[in-house]
């Protein structure tokens, strides 16, 4: 039975509004760890593209072999190679060495074959790069059917970056198509396309303020574009604004403050005009509207997070965009909005909806304001142990409360081990509380799964040696037999030695 091609899968999973509606692709239909389509590109888009010389050279050699002898055997060898690499990781080496001299009519045939028929996502990414040699405007003019298909596949956010890369030199003339991609993507695809978009109309500015940062993908630098190119402070100068505009402005302010507290600003300035953002008038206008729009626990959460970021600036003596006096004044302004009333009764009354489902945002709100709703939240968690979003609140209480929460996790550890990301919060708690959760850590070590063993290692390397029980030590010894890497086995073994001079800082 012929496997479904990536392109056919994309066509079948476009919804009525023109969005790609599947969270996965057929070459990895059930990933061990959930991730956003485009995450590979997003990671290297934000941290820099590594040079993978060997894989790039191998791919180039096979491409040249196909160009000279376009046989089915050579095409199949290319696909086999592509299925074992990540295109974004070899992009630098590939782009430098693949020239127009390597491109001939056979390459265009190959690009079309890979694009329409391959079941490998990396093959479609290569196809976009090969199509770029023909010129995307040339394809638009002379092959309108292929052009529309290239645009359609670009709405799947796994391929948006490579469409943009292929069209890079033609993007000034492809802004209409770029905006259509922006309007029909939600996460990394939207971010990639917005980075290249030219904002020219008031409608585009308003859309970007309201929607640009409403993504699951984390990319705070986009806030700079929203603030500067959308003239956010000017929009906030109006006497009244809509709630969507206010909400989008809150996201932009919060993301910009995150840049100030968590990024290397000197390095960031090389790529983004961070210093051009005039923060005091932006904050002043935003907080003026917050007094009208931040009137419920849910709508107050952005103000809480903004206050936390401002306090971080104070703790770090970071005065690049605000003076000390301004920082303290804006924290006070946030507090006056946050503590405008006693929220305890309202939170308790609205904690559950009419169907008995819990309001997670209220748990976040209660955590910040130290409102005691632990018991009803714990009772809900006991009945819904898969709801790991409650763990930051439940593990933030007393030691006794945390122990009760860990006990529920232990009872349902099979579920948590099947979805490793659900363990991040409890393991972060155990890392800071040596001697607790040893049953959980023992099970992870006994799992024969390298990911879970590695997660246990990251906790135990922070524990003083005296907290290692005999059971844990035996589990560590046994776990080493299930680790392929010699270095990682040695790291596990180092846990068994009470030697403070040995550094266990390497990652598994």
N, C-alpha and C positions, 0 to 999 in steps of 0.2 A: 504494500500500500504506500503510495507516494505521500511524503510528508507535506504538511501545509507550508507554503512559502510565507515568509514574513510579510511580503506585500499583500498577499491575499488575506492574511489574518488581519492586517490593518484595515483593509477595505470592509471586511465583515464586521469589524468592531467599531465602526464610526457611528456615533449616535445621531439622533435626529437634529441636534444642534450643531453638528459638524465637529464634535470632539472625539478623540480616540478614547474609548470607554473601558479598555481593559488595563488592569494594573500590571500585567505580565505579557511576555511574548512567548511564542510556542517553543523556542529553543531552551527556555528555562521556565516551564509553566508552574512549578512549585518550588520556588527558591527557599533555601534553608532559613535565610534571614530576609525579611521584607525590606525592599528598597524602592526608591522612586526611579522610574525610567529616566535616564539621563544622569543618574548619580555618578557614573564613572567619569563622564565629561565634567560634571559639576565639581567633582573633587579636584581634578587637574586644572579646571578653569580657575579655581580659587587658590590652589597651592603651587601651581607650576607644573608643566608637563615634563616628566622625566625622559631621559634619553635611553631608549632600549635599542642599542646599535645592532645586536645580533639578530633579533627578530625582524628588524627593519631590513637588514641585508638579506635575510632568507626570503622574505616576501618579495623584495625587488628582484632577486634572482629568479624566482618562480614566475613573476610577471613577465620578465624578459623572455623566459623560456616559452611562455604561452604566446607572447607577441610573435615569436619566430615560428612556433609550431602550435597553432590553436586547436589542439586535440582535446577530446573529452577527458582523456587521462590527465592531461596537464591542468585542465580546469578543475577536475576533482581534487587533484593535489593541492591546488590553491585553496579550495574550500576547506580541506582538511587542516591546512596550516592556519587559516583564518579562525577556525573554530577553537584553536588553542591559544589565541593571543587576544590582546585588547588594543584596538586600533589607536585609541587616544594615547596609549603609552609609547607607541612607536612613531607617532605622528611627526615628531621633530626630525628624527633620522630619515624617515621616509620622504618628507617634503623637501629636504635638502638634496637628496640624491635622485629622486624621480623627476626627470626633466621632459620637455616637449619631444626630445629625441627618442624617449622611450615610448611615446604615444603614436599609435598607428590605428588604422581602421579596425584591426582585430581587438584593440583595447575598448573601442566603443561597443563592439559586439559583446565583449566580456562584461562590460559595465551593465548593459541591458540584461544579460543573462543572470548576473548576480542580483540585480535589483528586482527583477520580476519573479525569479524562480528559486532563489536560495532560501534555505530555512535557517540561516545563520545571520544574526544581527551584525556581526563584524563585517560580513560580506557586503551588506547594504551600505555600511559606512565607507568601505573602500569604493563601492560603486559611485557614491557621491563625489569622491575625490577624482575618480576617473572621468566622470561627466564634466567636472570643472575644466578639464583640458580642452573640451569642445567649446566652452564658454556658455554660461547659463543663459545669457541673453540670446545667443545663437540658437540654443535649444528651444527657448520660448518662441522665437520667430519661426523656426523651421520644423519643429516637432511638437506642436501644441498638445498632443495627447500625452507624450512622455512628460512634458512640462507640468501638466496638471497632476500627473501621478507623482512627480517629485515633490510638488507642493502638498499633496495629500499625505504622503509618508512623513513629511516634515512636521505634520501635526501630532505625530507620535513622538513624544518628547525624548525618546531614545535617539532620534535621528535629527532633531532640530539643529543641534550644534554643527553637524556635518553638512547640512544644507546651507547654513550660513557661511561655513568655511568655504564650501564650493562656490558660493555666489559672492564672495568677499569683494572682489573688484567691481562687481556689478550692482552692489547694494544701493548706491545712490539712485539708480534707475528702477529698483525693485522695492521701493518703500511701500507701495500699495499691497504687494504680496506679503511683505514682512509684517505689516499691521494685521493682515488676515490671520497670519500664524499667531501673532500676539493675542488676538481676540479668541483664538480657539485652542489655547494651551493654558495650563494652570500652574505648572511648577517650573522645572528647569528650562523647558522650552520657552516659556514666557520670559524668563530671566535672560536667556541667551539672545532672544530676539529683541528685547527692550534695550539691551546693551548697544545694539547696532541701529536702533530706530531713531529717526529724526522727528522730534515732536514739533509740529507746525501749527496745529489748530487748538482752539480753546477746548473743544470737545475731547481731543486727545489728552490735553493736560488734565482735565477733570477725571477722565477714565483712569489715567495713570495714578493720580493721587488716591482714588478710591479703590483701585484693584491691583496695582503693580506688585505690592508687597503682601498681598493676600495669597500666599503660597505656603505649601508644606516645606519647600526647599529653603534652606537657610542661606541668605546672601545679603547681609547688611549693606555692602557698598552700593547696592541699587538705590538706597535711600538718598544718596548724594544727587543722583540724577533726578529723582522725584522732587527734592527740595529746590534744586537750582533751575533745572530746565522747565519744571512745571510751575515755577514761581510760587511756591507754596506759601511763603509769608504774605505775599500780595493777595492770594486767594483767602487767607485767614483774616485779612484786614477788613473783610465785609462785616457788617453789623450782625448778620446771622448766616449760618451755613447749615447744610443738611447733615443728618447723622452719618450717612456714608462718607461724606467728605471729612467730617470730624474723625471718624474711625480710621480712615486712610491716613490722615495727618498724624494721628497717634502712632500708627505703625512706623511712619517715616521718622518721627522724632525719636521713638524708642530704638529703632535700628541705628540711627545716627549716634545716639548716646552709647550704644553697644560698641560701635567703632572706636569711640573715644576711650572706652574703658578696657577693651579687650584686644585691640589691634596695634601693631607697630605703625604709628602715624607717619613717621618719617618715610618708611617704606611705602606706605599706602599713598602718600602724596605724589609718588612717582607715577602712579597710574590713575589717581582720582583727585579732583580739585577739592580736597577736604577743607583746606584753609579758606576757601571762598564762602563757606557756609557761615552766615552771620546768625549765631545761635540765640543771643538774647531777645531780639525782636520776634523770632520764630516762637520761642517758648512763651513769651508774654502774650502773643496773640492766641496761641494754642490754649493756654490755661484760661484765658478769658472765655473761650467757647466751652472749655471743660466744665465750667460752673453751670452751664445749661444742659450739657449732654451727659455728664458723668453723675448720674443720680440713682443708679442701682448698683448692687454689688458687681454684676457682670460688666457694666460700663465703667466701673471704677478701677477694674484690674489694670488697664493700661497706665492709669495715673500712679498706681502702686508700683508698677515695674519701672516707670520713669523716675519716681522718687528713689527707688533702690539704685538705679544707675547714677543719679546725681550724688547720692551718698557715697558711691564708689569713687566718683571723681574727687570728693572731699578727702576720703581716706588715702587716696593715692597722690594727693597734692597735685592734681592734674588741672592746670589752669590755662590750657591751650585755647579754649573757646569761651570759658566763663571765669570770672574772678572768684575768689573765695567768698566774698560778700554776695555776689550774684548767685552762686551755688546754694548757699544757706537760705537766701531769700526764696529761691524757687522750690527748695525742699519744704519750706514753711508754707508756701502757696499750695503745694501738693497736699500737705497734711490738712490744711484747712478744708480742702475738698473731700479728702478721704474720711475725715472725722466730723463731717457735717451733722451726723446723728449717731445714735446708738444702733448698730446694725444687728445685734444679737437676736432679737425676736424675729426680725424679717428673714434672717438666714435660716433659723430653725423652721419657720413656717414654709419656706420655699425649697427646703433641702431635697424634697422628693416631689415628683410630678404626680398627676392623678393616676398614672399607671404604675406607680411605685418605683420608677427609675430615679437614680440619684443625680443631682446637679453637680458635675465635677468642678465647674467654675466657682461654685459657692464653697467647695472644699479649699480651693486655692485662696479664695478671699478670707475664709476663716483662719487658715494657716497664718496669713500675714498679720491679721488683727488679733491673733491669739484668742479666738472665740472657741469655746469648748463644745464641739459637736462630735467628739471622738466616739462615744458609745454608739450613737445611731449609725455612724459611718462604719464602725467595726462590725456591727450586726449585719449591715448590708453586705459588707465584704465577706463575711462568713458564709452568706448565702450565694454570693457571686465572686468566688475566689479568683476567677479569671480577670476581674476588673483591676488590673495592676496600676491603672491611673490613680487609684486611691492611695497607693503606697507612700508617696511623699508625705501626705498628711498623717497617715496612720503610724508611720515610723518616726514621726517628728514629735511624738508625745513623750511620756515618761518611759523609763526603762521597763517597767511592768507592762505598759501598753505595747511597747515594741516587741517584747517577748511573746505576747499573745498574738500579735500579727505574724511574727516569724513561725509560730506554731501552725497557723492556717496555711502558710506557704509550704511548710514541711509536709502537711497532709496532702497537698496537691502538687507536689514537686514534679511529678511526671509531666504535668501540663507546662510548668514553667521551664523545664529542661527541653521540652519540645519547641518552645518559643524563647530562645536564649535572651532576646532583648528585654523580655519581661523581668529578667533577673537583675538588670542594671541597678535599679534603685535599692533593692534589698542588699545586694553585694556591696554597694557603696556604703551602706549603713554598717555592714559587718566589717568592712575595712577600717572603719573608725571606732569600732567597738570590739576589740580583741576578746576572744573567748566565747562569743555568742555565735549561734548558728552553726556549730561544728557538725551537726547532723547534715545540714544542707551542703556544706563544703565537702564532707566525706562522700556524699552521693555524687557530687560533680566529679570528684577525683575518680570515682569508681565507674563513671559513665562510659569509658572507652572512647569518648568523643573529645578530640583535641581542642575544640572551641570551648567546651565546658571545663575541661581540665585547665586550660589557660585562664579562664575567668576565676577559677578557684585559686590559681597561683597568684594572680594579681591581688587578691585579698590577703593571702597568707604571707606574702613577702613583706606586708606592712605590720604583721603581728610580731611582738616579741617572742623569742623562742620558747619561753616557759609556757606559752598558751597552747603549744602543740601537744595534743593528747596522743596516747599510744595509738588509738584508732586512726587519727589523722596521719600519723607517721607511716603506719602500715599502708594507708591508702595512697600516700605520696609515692612510696616505693613501688606499689603495684601500678600506679598511673604511668610511671616511666616506660613501662613495656609497651604502652600504646601511643608513644610519641615518636615520630619518625626522625625529627631533627635532633642531632647529637647535642647541639647548643641548648635546645629547649629541655632536653633530658637533664643536662648539667644544671640548668637553672632550677628545675624541680629538685634535683638532688641537693642544691645549695640550701634549700629550706631546712634540711635535716641537720645542718651544722650550725652550732651556736657560735658564729663568728661575725661580729659586728663590723669587721673590716672588709667583708665581702659585700660588694654592691650588687643588689638584685634589681637594677633599674632597667635592664633590657626587657623589651616587650616580647611576649609570645604571639 
